[in-house]
Amino acid sequence: NNAEAASSLAKIAEKVTAVNSALDEVLKQETEQRNQINISKEEFRNLKFAYNSNSGKYVYSYEAIEQKILEIEKQFSAFEELMYASEFQKAADLKEEIVKKIDYLKQLYDKLPGLLNTARVLVPKTIEELAGTYAQANQKGVYLKHLEINKNVEIINDALRGDLNSLKHADIDQVDVHLVDCLTRLNQLKAQIEKEEASFDALPDITSKAFKEVDSLAEMLASVKKTYKDASERFGFDNLQDKLQSYDELVSGLKNKAASLKKQLSSHNVGATVIILGCKELLQDIEIKAGDLKDTKQQLDHACADENEARTSLLKLHLIMNEMQSKVRKHRLRSISSSYEDDLMSAQGYINDVEDLLNESPLNIELLNKTLKEALDFVYTLYNNVNKILGSASMV
């Protein structure tokens, strides 16, 4: 009847609409994939043209690149077959794979020339420079065995051969990292050789200085011991006995270090940088630990010098007093001044005080110097005054 016919027509219309929607979706999907694959095809064509225009840069990897280009072309054909068979999902998956391969081809185009230049030119040139630096230092007699240059260069060469093989097959994954590592290691080896050579050149000066410092310190200790033995009671230095023991241990330790360095130096099987470091440590030890010994020597030397200076000054005082009294007698003056005799007695008293202090043991250096200064000031003042009076008397 009419009602049933209308109902059937309505259902058919719904199905037709659904089918049309599905077809529209399929057509839309096909159109999108077509547009995307066309973009990739255009990109691929431009990339092929770029390779062909600069083929000289890629000749080392030419066969591998051609193979990759051929694979992409085959995948484009496979894509068309899948689209023709309405295998849209498979076509979409293949399209993503094609995009990835084109991206990798772009990376090859951008990076391969630089990587080839590094692997085939820069690294071999650096190895050659390293060999020259090594030969120069080795001829000079620099010890380099501990750097194991040949072994390290062989390891680098092995790595380089692996990278060149990868580049030959247009495989650039991690090659840039490997090549940077090769260059870094080569430059480090070259820097180590140069450092050893510079240290070798500096050895004569620094070892001579270090060994002389140790010998000088040993001589200083011997001098301190002799002075101490001769003058310990004289100057009241009995408290230095413990210090002398520590000085002995210090100098003995420094001598042992110096002997060890001399042994390394003569063996010719230790790097110059190691010996230089040992010499610097030795000099540092001397600078830090030997200060007290130097102060003690200075203290003893000053004490002895003060006594010798005091005895010389005492002799001068005697000579001045004799000269002054002789001049007065020569001029036959009854009186110089009302205080002349008292001044003479005071001057003689100062001289006697200095003599008494010099005869004391232990010697009181501080008091001696103070008394000697007063004596010199007084006697020279008296001497000048007498000379002035005698000059006036002569004029009269």
TORNU-71773 format. One line per 2 residues: number of its first residue (from 1); for each residue x, y, z of C-alpha. Coordinates in Angstrom, 2 decimals, decimal comma. Example, Ala and Ser with C-alpha at 12.3 -4.5 7.8 and 13.67 -1.06 7.14 Angstrom:
1 = 12,30/-4,50/7,80; 13,67/-1,06/7,14
# end
This chain:
1 = 0,00/0,00/0,00; 0,96/3,66/-0,17
3 = 2,06/3,94/3,48; 4,41/0,96/3,23
5 = 5,85/2,27/-0,04; 6,52/5,69/1,54
7 = 8,24/4,05/4,51; 10,45/1,93/2,25
9 = 11,39/4,94/0,17; 12,36/6,87/3,31
11 = 14,65/4,06/4,48; 16,24/3,80/1,03
13 = 16,81/7,56/1,04; 18,59/7,32/4,41
15 = 20,87/4,57/3,10; 21,64/6,54/-0,04
17 = 22,52/9,56/2,08; 24,82/7,42/4,25
19 = 26,49/5,92/1,18; 26,95/9,37/-0,33
21 = 28,48/10,63/2,92; 30,88/7,64/2,98
23 = 31,83/8,23/-0,64; 32,36/11,91/0,06
25 = 34,63/11,01/2,99; 36,58/8,58/0,80
27 = 36,94/11,18/-1,90; 38,02/13,76/0,65
29 = 40,61/11,36/2,10; 41,86/10,51/-1,39
31 = 42,08/14,18/-2,30; 44,05/15,02/0,87
33 = 46,49/12,16/0,30; 46,87/13,19/-3,32
35 = 47,66/16,75/-2,31; 50,15/15,62/0,33
37 = 51,90/13,15/-1,98; 52,11/15,80/-4,68
39 = 53,87/18,14/-2,21; 56,31/15,33/-1,38
41 = 56,86/14,59/-5,08; 57,65/18,24/-5,76
43 = 60,03/18,33/-2,79; 61,67/15,12/-4,00
45 = 62,11/16,46/-7,54; 63,77/19,62/-6,22
47 = 66,04/17,56/-3,98; 67,07/15,30/-6,88
49 = 67,85/18,36/-8,97; 69,96/19,82/-6,15
51 = 71,93/16,58/-5,85; 72,53/16,39/-9,60
53 = 73,61/20,04/-9,71; 76,19/19,47/-6,95
55 = 77,09/15,85/-7,64; 80,81/16,49/-7,07
57 = 80,19/17,05/-3,37; 78,53/13,66/-2,99
59 = 80,62/11,48/-5,30; 82,07/9,50/-2,35
61 = 78,54/8,37/-1,35; 77,02/8,54/-4,83
63 = 75,97/4,88/-5,13; 74,28/4,82/-1,72
65 = 72,46/8,10/-2,42; 71,28/6,81/-5,81
67 = 69,99/3,69/-4,08; 68,02/5,77/-1,60
69 = 66,58/7,90/-4,42; 65,59/4,76/-6,31
71 = 63,88/3,36/-3,20; 61,82/6,54/-2,83
73 = 60,82/6,44/-6,49; 59,67/2,82/-6,10
75 = 57,66/3,81/-3,04; 55,95/6,58/-5,02
77 = 54,90/3,93/-7,57; 53,70/1,61/-4,78
79 = 51,70/4,51/-3,35; 49,89/4,96/-6,67
81 = 49,07/1,24/-6,80; 47,60/1,35/-3,29
83 = 45,54/4,41/-4,15; 44,25/2,70/-7,31
85 = 43,22/-0,30/-5,19; 41,54/2,08/-2,70
87 = 43,93/0,87/0,05; 43,89/4,34/1,56
89 = 45,20/3,42/5,04; 48,14/1,48/3,61
91 = 48,78/4,37/1,23; 48,76/6,79/4,18
93 = 51,30/4,65/6,08; 53,52/4,44/2,99
95 = 53,25/8,20/2,53; 54,57/8,77/6,09
97 = 57,50/6,46/5,32; 58,23/8,38/2,11
99 = 58,18/11,70/4,02; 60,70/10,33/6,54
101 = 63,02/9,15/3,76; 62,83/12,50/1,98
103 = 63,63/14,25/5,29; 66,67/11,98/5,71
105 = 67,70/12,74/2,11; 67,52/16,45/3,03
107 = 69,82/15,83/6,01; 72,25/14,04/3,71
109 = 72,19/16,97/1,31; 72,88/19,47/4,12
111 = 75,36/17,55/6,28; 77,16/15,06/4,06
113 = 79,63/17,48/2,40; 80,77/18,83/5,77
115 = 81,07/15,35/7,27; 83,03/14,11/4,26
117 = 85,37/17,10/4,50; 85,94/16,45/8,20
119 = 86,46/12,70/7,75; 88,56/12,82/4,58
121 = 90,48/16,09/5,02; 90,37/17,62/8,48
123 = 90,92/14,50/10,61; 93,79/13,14/8,41
125 = 95,39/16,60/8,40; 95,16/16,76/12,20
127 = 96,71/13,27/12,43; 99,53/14,48/10,18
129 = 100,09/17,55/12,36; 100,11/15,33/15,44
131 = 102,72/13,08/13,81; 104,89/16,12/13,07
133 = 104,62/17,40/16,63; 105,43/13,93/17,97
135 = 108,47/13,53/15,67; 109,85/16,92/16,68
137 = 109,49/16,26/20,40; 110,78/12,70/20,10
139 = 113,87/13,87/18,20; 114,56/16,37/20,96
141 = 114,55/13,53/23,50; 111,24/14,28/25,19
143 = 109,83/11,23/27,02; 106,43/10,46/25,47
145 = 105,83/6,74/25,97; 103,34/7,32/28,76
147 = 101,05/9,16/26,31; 100,77/6,02/24,11
149 = 100,46/8,16/20,99; 100,66/5,28/18,47
151 = 98,02/3,27/20,30; 95,66/6,22/20,57
153 = 96,13/7,21/16,93; 95,40/3,61/15,85
155 = 92,17/3,66/17,87; 91,21/6,95/16,22
157 = 92,07/5,55/12,77; 89,84/2,52/13,44
159 = 86,98/4,81/14,42; 87,62/6,97/11,35
161 = 87,52/3,93/9,05; 84,15/3,00/10,56
163 = 82,81/6,51/10,01; 84,08/6,60/6,41
165 = 82,35/3,29/5,77; 79,11/4,73/7,19
167 = 79,45/7,81/4,99; 80,14/5,58/1,98
169 = 76,76/4,00/2,62; 75,14/7,41/3,22
171 = 74,59/6,63/6,88; 75,25/9,79/8,91
173 = 73,73/8,68/12,21; 76,14/9,60/15,05
175 = 78,99/10,18/12,55; 79,20/13,87/13,45
177 = 79,56/12,97/17,13; 82,28/10,41/16,34
179 = 84,24/12,86/14,18; 84,09/15,60/16,80
181 = 85,35/13,08/19,35; 88,23/12,09/17,01
183 = 89,28/15,72/16,54; 89,00/16,42/20,25
185 = 91,20/13,45/21,15; 93,76/14,32/18,47
187 = 93,97/17,92/19,67; 94,28/16,74/23,26
189 = 97,15/14,42/22,33; 98,86/17,24/20,43
191 = 98,41/19,58/23,41; 99,86/16,93/25,76
193 = 102,93/16,50/23,54; 103,41/20,27/23,38
195 = 103,06/20,47/27,16; 105,64/17,71/27,63
197 = 107,99/19,49/25,21; 107,56/22,84/26,98
199 = 108,18/21,13/30,33; 111,25/19,40/28,87
201 = 112,63/22,79/27,78; 111,93/24,24/31,22
203 = 113,52/21,31/33,11; 117,12/22,61/33,31
205 = 116,14/25,90/34,93; 113,56/24,64/37,41
207 = 115,53/21,53/38,47; 118,66/23,61/38,92
209 = 116,74/26,11/41,03; 115,06/23,41/43,13
211 = 118,28/21,47/43,79; 120,21/24,68/44,58
213 = 117,51/25,69/47,05; 117,80/22,34/48,82
215 = 121,63/22,58/48,91; 121,40/26,16/50,14
217 = 119,00/25,09/52,89; 121,33/22,27/53,93
219 = 124,24/24,74/54,09; 122,07/27,12/56,08
221 = 121,27/24,39/58,60; 124,97/23,51/58,92
223 = 125,74/27,18/59,54; 122,96/27,44/62,12
225 = 124,27/24,34/63,91; 127,83/25,71/63,98
227 = 126,74/29,12/65,21; 124,46/27,52/67,77
229 = 127,26/25,29/69,03; 129,65/28,22/69,36
231 = 127,20/30,74/70,74; 124,22/28,98/72,30
233 = 125,28/29,87/75,87; 126,75/33,19/74,78
235 = 123,43/34,46/73,41; 121,02/32,45/75,51
237 = 119,70/30,24/72,71; 119,40/27,02/74,70
239 = 115,72/26,74/73,67; 116,67/26,07/70,03
241 = 117,62/22,42/70,57; 114,12/21,12/69,75
243 = 113,93/23,37/66,72; 117,23/22,05/65,39
245 = 115,78/18,52/65,52; 112,79/19,59/63,44
247 = 115,11/21,41/61,02; 117,10/18,18/60,59
249 = 113,93/16,27/59,74; 112,78/18,99/57,34
251 = 116,06/19,19/55,42; 116,37/15,40/55,34
253 = 112,88/15,11/53,82; 113,64/17,79/51,23
255 = 116,92/16,04/50,32; 115,04/12,77/49,81
257 = 112,56/14,49/47,51; 115,40/16,08/45,56
259 = 117,18/12,72/45,28; 113,98/11,11/43,97
261 = 113,60/13,84/41,36; 117,24/13,45/40,29
263 = 116,66/9,71/39,90; 113,58/10,33/37,73
265 = 115,55/12,85/35,70; 118,42/10,47/35,02
267 = 116,17/7,47/34,29; 114,61/9,12/31,19
269 = 111,40/7,15/31,72; 109,26/9,77/33,46
271 = 107,35/12,58/31,77; 108,85/16,05/32,08
273 = 105,50/17,37/33,35; 105,71/14,96/36,30
275 = 109,23/16,13/37,18; 108,23/19,79/36,78
277 = 105,31/19,22/39,14; 107,63/17,54/41,64
279 = 110,07/20,47/41,46; 107,27/22,98/42,00
281 = 106,03/21,02/45,01; 109,60/20,89/46,37
283 = 110,03/24,66/45,97; 106,64/25,22/47,57
285 = 107,64/23,05/50,53; 110,85/25,06/50,92
287 = 108,95/28,35/50,76; 106,30/27,27/53,28
289 = 108,31/25,12/55,71; 111,80/26,67/55,67
291 = 110,80/30,15/56,81; 111,40/29,37/60,49
293 = 114,91/28,04/59,77; 115,74/31,21/57,85
295 = 114,42/33,32/60,73; 116,55/31,37/63,21
297 = 119,67/31,87/61,11; 118,92/35,55/60,81
299 = 118,43/35,77/64,57; 121,77/34,07/65,26
301 = 123,59/36,08/62,62; 122,19/39,33/63,98
303 = 123,25/38,41/67,49; 126,80/37,65/66,37
305 = 126,88/40,75/64,18; 125,64/42,91/67,07
307 = 128,42/41,62/69,32; 131,10/42,18/66,67
309 = 129,74/45,64/65,97; 129,70/46,41/69,68
311 = 133,36/45,35/70,09; 134,33/47,48/67,06
313 = 132,43/50,45/68,49; 134,07/49,90/71,88
315 = 137,50/50,08/70,25; 136,48/53,31/68,54
317 = 135,38/54,75/71,88; 138,78/53,95/73,40
319 = 140,55/55,59/70,47; 138,37/58,69/70,65
321 = 138,95/59,04/74,40; 142,72/58,67/73,95
323 = 142,78/61,17/71,09; 140,70/63,67/73,03
325 = 142,85/63,46/76,17; 146,02/63,62/74,08
327 = 144,85/66,82/72,40; 144,06/68,42/75,75
329 = 147,53/67,57/77,10; 149,19/68,81/73,89
331 = 147,54/72,23/74,25; 148,61/72,38/77,97
333 = 145,31/73,81/79,03; 144,70/73,79/82,75
335 = 140,99/73,42/82,33; 138,60/72,80/79,43
337 = 135,40/73,43/81,32; 134,06/73,10/84,81
339 = 132,46/69,77/83,98; 135,23/68,31/81,81
341 = 136,60/65,92/84,45; 133,11/64,78/85,38
343 = 132,30/64,24/81,70; 135,47/62,20/81,29
345 = 134,45/60,03/84,22; 130,92/59,63/82,82
347 = 132,32/58,68/79,39; 134,65/56,16/80,97
349 = 131,71/54,82/82,96; 129,74/54,22/79,75
351 = 132,75/52,45/78,24; 133,14/50,29/81,33
353 = 129,43/49,41/81,23; 129,76/48,30/77,59
355 = 132,82/46,22/78,45; 131,01/44,60/81,38
357 = 128,01/43,75/79,23; 130,27/42,24/76,56
359 = 131,88/40,03/79,20; 128,56/38,71/80,47
361 = 127,26/35,27/79,45; 124,60/34,97/78,21
363 = 124,95/38,29/76,44; 122,05/40,69/76,85
365 = 121,99/42,04/73,29; 119,10/44,41/73,86
367 = 120,71/46,07/76,88; 124,13/46,08/75,18
369 = 122,80/47,92/72,13; 120,95/50,42/74,30
371 = 124,01/51,12/76,49; 126,31/51,30/73,46
373 = 124,08/53,87/71,78; 124,09/56,03/74,92
375 = 127,88/55,68/75,17; 128,44/56,66/71,55
377 = 126,10/59,65/71,81; 127,77/60,89/74,98
379 = 131,41/60,36/73,90; 130,93/61,86/70,42
381 = 129,17/64,88/71,91; 132,00/65,34/74,44
383 = 134,59/64,87/71,67; 132,93/67,55/69,48
385 = 132,66/70,00/72,37; 136,32/69,54/73,30
387 = 137,39/70,06/69,67; 135,42/73,31/69,54
389 = 137,05/74,59/72,74; 140,53/73,56/71,56
391 = 139,90/75,31/68,26; 138,96/78,50/70,06
393 = 142,02/78,21/72,28; 144,26/77,80/69,23
395 = 142,81/80,94/67,66; 143,45/82,91/70,88
# end
